[in-house]
Amino acid sequence: MSVAHLAAVQRACRQLYIITTPYVWQSVDLEQLLLLLPGSTCELGKAPKIEMITPFPIPDAYFDRFFHYSRFVKSLTIIPQYVISGSFVEDSNEMAVLAQTTGHLTLPSLREVKLTMIVENDQRGYRDEYEDYGFWIEALIPRAIKQISFEAFSNYNETLLQALIDRAPELSHFDFACEVRSSRFYRDIVGPKAMSDVRFLRYSGSIMDPDVLQWFADMPQLQSLELTLDPEDSEDPNVPEIEYKTEAFQALTTLRVFTCDHGDVGGQLNLLKLIWRTPLVKCLTCLEIKLSKPIHPGIEEVDDFMSALISHSPRISDLQIWSSSQPEDYPEIGVDFLSDMGRLPTRAFMLQPAIYVKVGQGRSKN
């Protein structure tokens, strides 16, 4: 059942309310939490605002509703669209003191934080670097947080991501999707110190940027990497040359690569072949590739890529290759390229499209 359905079920009886509440509140956004506090109101419009009026002194029962629901929160979404009054340095009320000095409002069950920086709104331009949202990041998020997701769309402000990274000294899982960033960003904000314990990375964007490849290489514990490649990367494949340290990618054993629906399959395979010239693939044992176009007989790039894969990833034991197709389309590839698969210690092999067999023109599905 969806969260909306569960929320509706809650109203049926007390017992169902008790059963469903942990599920309804396990994934929420920041504004939902703040509106649990008495006196908090939400104003929409051209300049969205959350007005927080804190009584003085704060009554004993003031936080009861907040504590009741916040204990269930496992995933917190932050999309800074509002101005949150009462959340700035100059608002030195009792709430601010409690939040900043005592850890009174820390979410005890929180596992994941999702930060999305959307297009900047001129109506909010007077704010000082999203200071209000930074205040609540510090107040709510425990230092034990290990999973962060970051997306940015036409917004290059990095202060909130920096605040999150500072709350995650043992970060192990990082999802990252945004436009090109500066060298300083990869060096200082998500640099080697911040990424030293990261074991899983999901990255969406261009790998034509040498800073990105160097960033991957500087993660000593990285075991699993998931890449969704920028559509423009396959138009003119050109992976930058970088001097890698000997120990780069020693821990990386699992790679998933997803190409975007742009350019022909030959360009996508050429891009993959260039990636296979880097040490990123040398220790792989598990590989999954999803192409956004169908594969047909006669595409030379298939053989070229498979040759590079077998040569540069000799430890692969689990291999999955998928290509996109419509139900009425039967993408086919020649089985010839499979002849060298015996050089890999393959235990599991999956090929999504139909297989084209030259002898007798037979066809079969995997």
C-alpha positions in Angstrom: 0.0 0.0 0.0 1.1 3.6 -0.7 1.8 6.0 2.1 -1.4 7.9 1.2 -3.4 4.6 1.6 -1.8 3.9 4.9 -2.5 7.4 6.2 -6.2 6.9 5.3 -6.2 3.5 7.1 -4.9 5.2 10.2 -8.2 6.9 10.7 -10.1 3.6 10.9 -9.3 2.6 14.4 -6.7 3.0 17.2 -5.1 -0.3 16.5 -4.6 0.3 12.8 -3.2 3.8 13.7 -0.5 2.2 15.9 0.4 -0.4 13.3 0.7 2.0 10.3 2.3 5.0 11.9 5.9 3.7 11.6 5.4 3.2 7.9 3.7 6.5 7.3 6.5 8.4 8.9 9.5 6.4 7.9 10.2 8.7 4.9 9.3 12.4 5.2 10.5 15.8 4.1 11.9 18.5 6.5 8.8 20.7 6.3 6.6 17.9 7.5 8.7 17.6 10.7 8.8 21.3 11.4 5.0 21.6 11.1 4.7 19.1 13.9 5.8 21.8 16.3 3.0 23.9 17.8 2.6 27.3 16.3 4.3 26.4 13.0 2.4 27.3 9.8 3.1 27.0 6.1 2.5 29.8 3.6 2.6 29.1 -0.1 2.8 31.5 -3.0 5.6 33.4 -4.7 7.8 33.3 -1.7 6.9 30.0 0.3 7.5 30.4 4.0 7.3 28.3 7.2 6.5 30.6 10.1 7.7 29.2 13.4 6.6 31.0 16.6 8.2 29.5 19.7 6.7 30.3 23.1 9.0 31.4 26.0 9.5 29.6 28.1 8.9 26.4 26.1 6.1 24.3 27.9 7.0 20.8 29.0 4.7 19.2 26.4 5.8 21.4 23.5 7.8 18.7 21.8 5.6 15.7 22.5 4.0 15.5 19.1 7.3 16.0 17.4 9.0 13.3 19.4 6.1 10.8 18.9 6.4 10.9 15.1 10.1 11.8 14.5 11.3 8.6 16.2 10.0 6.7 13.2 11.8 8.7 10.5 14.5 6.7 8.6 14.7 8.8 5.5 14.6 12.6 5.4 14.2 14.7 2.2 15.4 18.2 2.0 14.4 20.5 -0.9 15.1 24.1 0.2 12.1 25.8 -1.3 10.9 27.8 1.8 12.2 30.5 4.0 12.0 29.1 7.6 11.5 31.9 10.1 13.0 31.4 13.5 15.9 29.5 12.1 18.6 32.1 11.8 21.4 33.2 14.1 19.6 36.4 15.0 16.7 34.3 16.2 18.4 33.4 19.4 15.3 31.9 21.1 15.1 29.0 23.4 14.4 26.6 20.5 17.7 27.6 18.8 19.6 27.0 22.0 18.0 23.6 22.5 18.6 22.6 18.9 22.2 23.8 18.6 23.7 22.9 22.0 21.9 19.8 23.3 21.0 17.6 20.4 17.5 17.6 21.8 15.8 17.2 18.4 18.2 14.7 16.7 16.3 12.0 14.8 17.2 8.7 16.5 16.4 6.3 13.7 17.6 8.3 10.7 19.5 6.4 8.1 19.4 8.4 4.9 19.2 12.1 3.9 18.2 13.2 0.4 19.2 16.7 -0.6 17.9 18.2 -3.8 18.9 21.7 -4.8 16.4 23.0 -7.3 16.6 26.1 -9.5 17.3 29.2 -7.4 14.2 31.4 -6.7 15.0 35.1 -6.9 12.4 35.7 -4.2 14.8 34.0 -1.7 17.9 35.9 -2.8 18.2 37.8 0.4 18.8 34.7 2.4 22.4 34.1 3.6 23.4 30.8 1.9 20.4 28.8 3.0 21.3 29.4 6.6 17.8 28.4 7.9 18.1 24.9 6.3 21.6 24.6 7.5 20.4 25.3 11.0 17.9 22.4 10.8 20.5 20.0 9.3 22.7 20.6 12.3 19.7 20.3 14.7 18.1 17.1 13.3 20.7 14.9 11.7 22.8 12.6 13.9 26.5 12.3 13.3 26.0 8.6 12.7 24.4 9.2 9.3 25.9 7.0 6.6 23.8 7.5 3.5 23.5 10.7 1.6 21.8 11.5 -1.8 22.6 14.8 -3.6 20.9 16.1 -6.7 21.3 19.6 -8.1 19.5 21.3 -11.0 20.7 24.7 -12.1 21.7 25.5 -8.6 25.4 25.6 -7.7 25.1 26.4 -4.0 27.1 23.9 -2.0 26.7 25.0 1.6 24.0 22.5 2.5 25.9 19.6 1.0 28.9 20.7 3.0 26.8 20.8 6.1 25.5 17.2 5.4 29.0 15.9 4.7 30.2 17.4 8.0 27.5 15.4 9.8 28.6 12.1 8.2 32.2 11.3 9.2 31.5 7.6 8.5 29.6 8.1 5.2 29.5 4.8 3.3 26.8 5.2 0.6 26.6 8.3 -1.6 24.2 9.1 -4.5 25.4 12.0 -6.6 23.7 13.6 -9.7 24.4 17.1 -10.8 26.0 19.3 -13.5 29.7 19.8 -13.9 31.4 21.1 -10.7 34.7 22.8 -10.0 37.9 21.1 -9.0 37.6 22.7 -5.6 34.3 20.9 -5.1 35.8 17.4 -5.7 38.9 18.4 -3.6 37.4 20.1 -0.6 33.7 19.2 -0.2 33.5 15.6 -1.4 37.3 15.1 -1.3 39.3 12.1 -0.1 38.7 12.7 3.6 34.9 12.9 3.2 34.8 9.8 0.9 37.4 7.7 2.8 34.7 5.2 4.0 32.4 5.2 1.0 31.7 1.7 -0.3 28.8 2.4 -2.6 28.6 5.3 -5.1 25.8 6.0 -7.5 26.9 8.7 -10.0 24.8 10.3 -12.8 26.6 12.7 -15.1 29.6 13.0 -17.4 32.8 11.0 -17.0 34.6 13.3 -19.5 35.6 15.4 -16.5 39.1 14.4 -15.3 38.1 15.6 -11.8 35.4 13.0 -11.7 37.6 10.1 -12.7 40.2 11.2 -10.2 37.5 11.5 -7.6 36.5 7.8 -8.2 40.1 6.7 -8.0 40.7 8.5 -4.6 38.0 6.4 -2.8 40.1 3.6 -1.2 37.1 1.6 0.1 34.8 1.9 -3.0 33.4 -1.6 -3.7 30.4 -0.9 -5.9 29.9 1.8 -8.5 26.8 2.6 -10.5 27.1 4.9 -13.4 24.3 6.6 -15.4 26.3 8.3 -18.2 25.5 11.7 -19.6 23.8 11.6 -23.0 26.4 13.8 -24.5 29.2 11.5 -23.5 28.5 9.0 -26.3 28.3 11.6 -29.1 32.0 12.1 -29.1 33.6 9.5 -26.8 36.8 10.8 -25.3 37.7 9.7 -21.8 40.5 11.9 -20.4 43.9 10.5 -19.7 44.9 10.5 -16.0 47.9 9.3 -14.1 46.4 6.9 -11.5 48.0 5.6 -8.4 48.9 1.9 -8.3 46.3 1.3 -5.5 43.4 3.0 -7.4 40.3 0.9 -7.7 41.8 -2.1 -5.8 38.5 -2.5 -3.9 36.1 -2.0 -6.8 34.5 -5.3 -7.7 31.0 -4.4 -8.8 30.1 -2.0 -11.7 26.7 -1.2 -13.2 26.7 1.1 -16.3 23.5 2.6 -17.7 23.7 4.6 -21.0 21.1 7.2 -21.7 18.7 7.3 -24.7 20.9 9.4 -26.9 23.2 8.6 -29.8 23.5 5.2 -31.5 24.5 2.0 -29.9 27.9 2.1 -31.7 28.7 5.4 -29.9 27.6 4.0 -26.6 29.8 0.9 -27.0 32.8 3.1 -28.1 32.4 5.0 -24.9 32.4 1.8 -22.9 35.5 0.6 -24.7 37.3 3.8 -23.6 36.2 3.3 -20.0 37.7 -0.2 -20.3 41.1 1.3 -21.0 41.2 2.8 -17.5 42.1 0.9 -14.3 38.6 1.4 -13.1 37.7 -2.1 -14.5 40.8 -4.1 -13.6 39.4 -5.8 -10.4 35.8 -6.3 -11.4 34.0 -9.6 -10.6 30.4 -8.4 -11.2 29.3 -6.3 -14.2 25.9 -5.2 -15.5 25.6 -3.1 -18.6 22.3 -1.6 -19.9 22.3 0.0 -23.3 19.5 2.4 -24.3 19.4 1.1 -27.9 18.9 -2.4 -29.5 21.9 -4.4 -30.8 21.6 -5.8 -34.3 23.9 -8.1 -36.3 26.9 -6.5 -38.0 27.7 -3.9 -35.3 31.5 -4.1 -35.2 31.6 -2.1 -31.9 30.1 -5.2 -30.1 33.1 -7.4 -30.9 35.5 -4.5 -30.1 34.0 -3.9 -26.7 33.7 -7.5 -25.8 37.4 -8.0 -26.7 38.3 -5.0 -24.4 36.1 -6.3 -21.6 37.7 -9.8 -21.7 41.2 -8.4 -21.9 40.9 -5.7 -19.1 38.4 -7.4 -16.7 39.7 -11.0 -16.5 38.1 -11.7 -13.1 34.5 -11.2 -14.1 32.4 -14.1 -13.0 28.9 -12.5 -13.1 28.1 -10.7 -16.4 24.7 -9.1 -17.5 24.2 -7.3 -20.7 20.9 -5.6 -21.6 19.8 -3.7 -24.7 16.6 -1.7 -25.1 13.9 -2.9 -27.4 10.2 -2.6 -28.1 8.0 -5.7 -27.9 7.7 -5.8 -31.7 11.4 -5.3 -32.1 13.7 -8.3 -31.9 17.2 -7.0 -31.3 19.8 -9.6 -32.3 23.5 -10.1 -31.9 25.8 -12.6 -33.4 26.9 -15.4 -31.1 30.5 -15.1 -32.5 31.5 -12.7 -29.7 30.7 -15.4 -27.1 33.5 -17.6 -28.4 36.1 -15.9 -26.1 33.9 -16.0 -23.0 35.7 -19.1 -21.9 38.6 -16.9 -20.9 36.5 -15.5 -18.1 35.7 -17.4 -14.9 32.0 -16.9 -15.6 29.5 -18.4 -13.1 26.5 -16.4 -14.2 25.9 -14.9 -17.6 22.7 -13.1 -18.8 22.1 -11.6 -22.3 18.8 -9.8 -22.6 18.2 -9.6 -26.4 17.5 -12.5 -28.8 20.6 -14.3 -30.0 21.2 -14.4 -33.7 22.8 -17.7 -34.9 24.3 -17.5 -38.3 24.2 -21.2 -39.1 20.7 -21.9 -40.5 19.5 -18.4 -39.4 18.1 -19.9 -36.2 17.0 -17.7 -33.4 16.6 -18.3 -29.7 16.0 -16.2 -26.6 18.3 -16.3 -23.6 
